[in-house]
Amino acid sequence: MSAHPLTALTLTLLATASAQSGEVRTQAEALTRLLGAEQPQAEWFAPEFLAQVPFATIAAQLAGIRQSYGALVRLDTLEGRPLAVYERGTLLITVASLDAQGRLTGFGAVPGPAPQGTTPSPAERDTILQTLTRVFQPETVDPALFAPEFLAAVPEAQLREQFSAIREQFGALVRVDLTGNVPKVIYERGALNVTSLRVDAQGRVTALTITPEVTFSSLEEARAAFAALPGQVSLLVREVDTGRTLAALNPSRPLAVGSTFKLAILGELQAQVGRGERRWTDEVTLTDADRSLPSGTLQDAPVGSRYTLRNLAARMIRDSDNTATDLLLRVVGRPGVEAQLGQTAMPSTREAFALKNPANLACCTPTARQVWTGRRGGGSSRRRARHRSRTSRSSPRVRWRATWNGS
């Protein structure tokens, strides 16, 4: 149940809304106006967009982009998508839809390829090396290394959560590599590319964008790497829209799904949102019974905390957060998830941990099952069996309702 790091200042302003077909302004004009302005205007966004993403959030993230990348230089294209070229970096526009009035109804962007021909001086290289080493080497990140304006955009708790997820996935820092086009933070089990880094006069980080290193250049290369792994390996990559198989390796071989079952929960959630049964902005309240074990951090959140479905989905996929997963499973229901997977009896992560808990092994003996179903002993024994299987936050268990014929 691994975690996936999130880029600290990656722009992710995604909103969906029905848009009319006519346009009074081109996409390029709308993007140039938005990304080139020092002060964006709320009227540049459709009301449906602003209902999902507050304008204050939009303005703050656009300000962070300008601080990180500098002024907009031009708008290019890359593989058919708009590419915003700034003084110190690029952004690949993944979503940019307009309504009939030229207002944005959807917008999304991720860090693009590093601009060519920007070689740092020896002093700059030394600053980069020292800064990245101080930030990424300790077991726990030090918020004092970040400027107040950075912490205003990425709060301290979120910063600690993200760096904890990075270390959990990739292990300890090995070294910082400055030989490539962008600085690379190399860990025991992987690497991260640093696509933007800025510090103030006190050496505090004011902008930092990191992306996992892409290991494979093609699906065939990835398939070959999977095929070379020891043990039993299965791989299947399909297009969501068409169902066309893009890569396959022993696709019918049954294997334990592990955390990949979370994709089925996401798929069922997306389907219910698409049918209008739920909204991404719907909120769910955390109860003590929802708490699972790591990975993730939501198990440590206070009871009564409320989270939107969008937030929980992000935690489930980005961090493999098990408590967020169980909350979503409770919301969407097991039948839909089981239909997505093509199997029944899908346990939550908490229940899966309970099944593996040695303290519950006694509940699985024939004698214990007989006591539970009343085939032996009286009510006091049944109460003892129930007491042994009470839930516990630190070591979750389930209330066994097993049946045994005693044959």
C-alpha positions in Angstrom: 0.0 0.0 0.0 2.5 2.5 -1.2 2.2 6.3 -1.3 2.7 8.7 -4.2 4.3 12.1 -3.8 2.5 15.3 -4.8 4.3 18.2 -6.4 4.3 21.0 -3.9 3.4 23.9 -6.3 1.9 22.1 -9.2 -1.2 24.0 -10.5 -4.3 21.8 -10.3 -7.3 23.9 -10.9 -9.7 21.4 -12.3 -13.4 22.1 -12.7 -16.0 20.6 -15.0 -19.1 22.3 -16.2 -21.4 22.0 -19.2 -20.3 24.5 -21.8 -22.1 25.8 -24.9 -20.5 25.2 -28.3 -20.0 28.8 -29.4 -16.9 30.7 -28.5 -16.2 34.4 -28.7 -12.6 34.1 -27.8 -10.0 31.5 -28.8 -8.4 29.2 -26.4 -5.0 30.7 -27.1 -6.2 34.2 -26.3 -7.9 33.1 -23.1 -4.8 31.3 -21.9 -2.5 34.2 -22.8 -4.7 36.6 -21.0 -4.9 34.3 -17.9 -1.3 33.3 -17.6 0.3 36.6 -18.7 -1.7 38.8 -16.2 -0.3 39.9 -12.9 -3.8 40.1 -11.5 -6.3 37.6 -12.8 -10.0 38.6 -12.8 -12.9 36.6 -11.5 -15.0 37.3 -14.6 -12.6 35.3 -16.7 -14.0 32.2 -15.1 -17.5 30.7 -15.6 -19.8 30.7 -12.5 -19.8 26.9 -12.6 -16.0 26.9 -12.3 -15.9 29.3 -9.4 -18.6 27.3 -7.6 -16.1 24.4 -7.3 -12.8 26.3 -7.1 -12.9 29.6 -5.1 -11.4 32.6 -6.9 -9.0 33.2 -3.9 -7.5 29.8 -4.5 -7.1 30.4 -8.2 -5.4 33.8 -7.6 -3.1 32.3 -5.0 -1.9 29.4 -7.1 -1.4 31.7 -10.2 0.7 34.0 -8.0 2.7 31.0 -6.9 3.3 30.0 -10.6 4.5 33.5 -11.4 6.8 33.5 -8.4 8.2 30.1 -9.4 8.5 30.5 -13.2 8.7 34.3 -13.7 6.8 36.1 -16.4 5.0 34.4 -19.4 7.2 34.6 -22.5 5.0 32.9 -25.1 2.4 30.2 -25.7 3.6 27.2 -27.7 2.3 23.7 -28.3 3.6 20.4 -27.3 2.1 17.2 -28.7 -1.0 19.0 -29.6 -1.4 20.7 -26.2 -0.7 24.3 -25.2 2.6 24.9 -23.6 3.1 28.0 -21.5 6.8 29.1 -21.7 7.9 31.2 -18.8 11.2 32.9 -18.0 12.3 29.9 -15.7 10.2 27.0 -16.8 7.2 25.7 -18.7 3.6 24.5 -17.9 1.8 22.0 -20.1 -1.9 22.9 -20.2 -4.0 19.7 -19.8 -7.4 21.2 -19.6 -8.7 24.6 -21.1 -12.3 24.7 -22.0 -14.4 27.9 -22.6 -18.0 28.8 -22.6 -19.8 31.0 -25.2 -18.6 34.1 -23.4 -15.0 33.0 -23.5 -14.9 32.2 -19.8 -12.9 29.2 -18.6 -15.1 26.3 -17.5 -12.2 24.0 -17.0 -8.5 24.5 -16.5 -5.6 22.3 -15.5 -1.8 22.4 -15.9 1.3 20.4 -14.9 5.0 21.2 -15.1 6.3 20.9 -18.6 9.8 20.1 -19.9 12.6 22.2 -18.7 13.6 25.0 -21.0 16.8 24.4 -22.9 20.0 26.4 -22.6 19.8 27.4 -18.9 23.1 26.4 -17.3 23.5 27.5 -13.7 26.7 29.1 -12.6 29.0 27.3 -10.1 27.7 29.4 -7.2 24.1 28.6 -8.3 24.9 24.9 -8.5 26.3 24.9 -5.0 23.2 26.7 -3.7 21.0 24.1 -5.4 23.0 21.2 -4.1 23.0 22.5 -0.5 19.4 23.5 -0.5 18.1 20.2 -1.9 20.3 18.2 0.5 19.0 20.1 3.5 15.4 19.7 2.4 15.4 16.1 1.4 18.1 14.4 3.5 16.5 14.5 7.0 13.9 11.8 8.0 11.5 14.6 8.9 11.3 17.8 6.8 12.1 21.1 8.6 9.5 23.8 7.8 12.1 26.5 8.8 13.8 25.8 5.5 10.8 27.3 3.7 9.8 30.9 3.3 6.6 32.2 4.9 5.0 32.7 1.4 5.7 29.1 0.6 4.1 27.9 3.8 1.1 30.1 3.1 0.5 28.1 -0.1 1.6 24.7 1.3 0.7 24.6 5.1 3.2 23.0 7.4 1.0 19.9 8.0 0.6 19.3 4.3 4.3 19.8 3.8 5.1 17.2 6.5 2.5 14.8 5.0 4.0 15.0 1.5 7.6 14.6 2.5 6.6 11.6 4.8 4.9 10.0 1.8 8.0 10.6 -0.4 10.3 8.9 2.2 7.8 6.1 2.6 7.8 5.3 -1.1 11.4 6.0 -2.0 13.4 5.3 1.1 16.4 7.3 2.3 18.2 10.0 0.2 21.3 8.7 -1.6 22.5 11.9 -3.4 21.5 14.9 -5.3 22.5 14.7 -9.0 23.1 17.9 -11.0 24.5 16.3 -14.2 21.2 16.3 -16.1 18.9 18.9 -17.6 17.2 19.3 -14.2 18.4 18.5 -10.6 17.5 15.0 -9.6 17.0 13.8 -6.0 18.0 10.1 -5.9 16.7 7.8 -3.3 17.2 4.1 -2.4 14.1 3.1 -4.4 13.6 5.8 -7.0 14.2 9.4 -8.0 12.5 12.8 -8.2 13.1 15.5 -10.8 13.2 19.1 -9.4 11.6 21.1 -12.2 11.7 24.4 -10.3 13.5 25.7 -7.2 13.9 29.2 -5.9 15.3 30.6 -2.6 15.1 34.0 -1.0 18.0 36.1 0.4 18.0 34.0 3.6 18.3 30.8 1.6 14.7 29.7 2.4 12.7 27.9 -0.3 10.1 30.1 -2.0 9.2 27.7 -4.8 9.7 24.0 -5.3 8.2 21.7 -7.9 9.0 18.0 -7.9 7.9 15.2 -10.3 8.6 11.4 -10.1 11.2 10.4 -12.7 9.7 8.6 -15.7 11.6 5.4 -16.1 10.2 4.0 -19.3 9.9 5.7 -22.6 7.3 3.4 -24.1 4.8 0.7 -23.0 6.9 -1.9 -24.7 9.9 -0.9 -22.7 7.8 -1.1 -19.5 6.3 -4.5 -20.5 9.8 -5.8 -21.0 10.9 -4.6 -17.6 7.8 -6.3 -16.0 8.6 -9.5 -17.8 12.1 -9.5 -16.4 10.9 -9.4 -12.8 11.1 -12.5 -10.7 8.0 -14.3 -9.5 4.6 -14.2 -11.1 3.9 -11.0 -13.0 0.7 -9.8 -14.7 0.2 -6.6 -16.6 -2.8 -5.1 -18.5 -3.0 -1.6 -19.9 -6.3 -0.6 -21.7 -7.7 2.7 -23.0 -10.6 3.7 -20.7 -12.8 5.0 -23.6 -12.4 2.3 -26.2 -11.3 -0.7 -24.1 -8.4 -1.3 -26.6 -5.5 -3.2 -25.1 -2.3 -1.3 -25.3 0.0 -3.7 -23.4 -0.5 -7.1 -21.9 1.5 -9.7 -20.0 -0.2 -12.7 -18.6 -3.4 -10.7 -18.2 -5.6 -13.6 -17.2 -3.2 -14.8 -14.4 -5.0 -14.2 -11.0 -2.9 -12.3 -8.5 -3.6 -10.5 -5.2 -4.8 -7.0 -6.1 -3.3 -5.2 -3.1 -3.9 -1.5 -3.2 -4.9 -1.6 -6.9 -8.5 -2.3 -5.7 -8.6 1.4 -4.9 -8.9 2.1 -8.6 -12.2 0.2 -8.5 -13.5 2.5 -5.8 -12.4 5.5 -7.8 -14.1 4.1 -10.9 -17.4 3.5 -9.0 -17.2 7.0 -7.5 -16.6 8.5 -10.9 -19.6 6.5 -12.2 -21.9 7.7 -9.4 -20.8 11.3 -10.0 -21.4 10.9 -13.7 -24.9 9.7 -13.0 -25.6 12.7 -10.8 -26.0 10.5 -7.7 -23.1 12.3 -6.0 -21.0 15.5 -6.3 -17.3 15.8 -5.9 -18.0 18.5 -3.3 -20.1 16.2 -1.1 -18.6 15.9 2.4 -18.0 12.8 4.6 -17.5 12.8 8.3 -14.7 10.7 9.8 -15.7 8.4 12.7 -13.5 6.2 14.9 -14.9 3.1 13.1 -13.5 4.4 9.8 -9.9 4.6 11.0 -7.6 2.1 9.4 -3.8 1.7 9.5 -1.2 3.4 7.3 -0.3 4.0 4.5 -1.6 7.5 4.6 -2.2 9.9 7.5 -6.0 10.3 7.8 -6.1 7.7 10.6 -4.6 10.3 12.9 -7.1 13.0 12.0 -9.6 14.0 14.7 -13.0 12.3 14.8 -15.6 14.5 13.3 -13.3 15.9 10.6 -15.1 16.4 7.3 -13.6 15.9 3.8 -15.0 16.3 0.3 -15.2 13.3 -2.0 -12.6 15.0 -4.2 -10.2 15.3 -1.3 -10.7 11.7 -0.2 -10.2 10.5 -3.8 -6.9 12.5 -4.0 -5.6 11.0 -0.8 -6.6 7.5 -1.8 -4.8 7.6 -5.1 -1.9 10.0 -4.3 -1.0 8.7 -0.9 -2.7 5.3 -1.0 -4.4 6.5 2.2 -6.3 3.5 3.7 -8.7 5.5 5.9 -9.7 7.7 3.0 -10.2 4.5 1.0 -12.5 3.0 3.6 -14.5 6.3 3.8 -15.1 6.2 0.1 -16.0 2.6 0.2 -18.6 3.3 2.8 -20.0 6.1 0.6 -20.2 4.3 -2.7 -21.1 0.9 -1.3 -19.5 -2.5 -1.8 -21.8 -3.8 -4.6 -20.7 -1.3 -7.1 -17.0 -1.7 -6.3 -17.4 -5.5 -6.4 -19.0 -5.2 -9.9 -16.1 -3.0 -11.0 -13.7 -5.7 -9.9 -15.8 -8.7 -11.0 -15.6 -10.4 -7.6 -17.5 -10.5 -4.3 -16.7 -10.3 -0.6 -14.5 -7.1 -1.0 -13.2 -6.2 2.5 -12.2 -2.7 3.5 -8.6 -2.1 4.3 -9.5 -2.1 8.0 -11.1 -5.5 7.6 -8.1 -6.7 5.6 -5.7 -5.7 8.5 -8.1 -7.5 10.9 -7.9 -10.7 8.9 -4.1 -10.6 9.2 -4.1 -9.7 12.8 -2.6 -12.6 14.9 -4.8 -11.6 17.8 -7.8 -12.7 15.7 -6.5 -16.1 14.9 -8.2 -17.7 17.9 -11.6 -16.5 16.4 -10.9 -18.7 13.4 -10.7 -22.0 15.1 -13.7 -24.4 14.9 -14.2 -24.1 18.6 -14.4 -20.4 18.5 -16.8 -20.4 15.6 -19.1 -22.9 17.4 -19.1 -20.6 20.4 -20.0 -17.6 18.2 -22.9 -19.4 16.5 -24.2 -20.8 19.8 -23.5 -24.5 19.0 -21.5 -24.8 22.2 -21.7 -23.0 25.5 -24.1 -20.4 26.7 -24.4 -16.6 26.6 -21.3 -15.9 28.7 -19.1 -17.7 26.2 -20.7 -15.8 23.4 -20.0 -12.6 25.2 -16.4 -13.6 25.7 -16.0 -14.4 22.0 -17.6 -11.0 21.2 -15.2 -9.3 23.6 -12.2 -10.8 22.0 -13.2 -9.4 18.6 -14.0 -5.8 19.6 -12.6 -3.1 17.3 -9.4 -1.3 18.2 -7.9 1.7 16.5 -4.3 0.5 17.0 -5.0 -3.0 15.9 -8.4 -3.1 14.0 -10.4 -6.3 14.2 -13.8 -7.3 12.9 -16.8 -8.9 14.7 -16.7 -12.4 13.4 -20.0 -13.8 12.2 -18.7 -17.1 11.0 -20.8 -20.3 10.6 -19.4 -23.8 11.0 -21.3 -27.0 10.5 -19.0 -28.9 12.9 -18.4 -31.7 10.5 
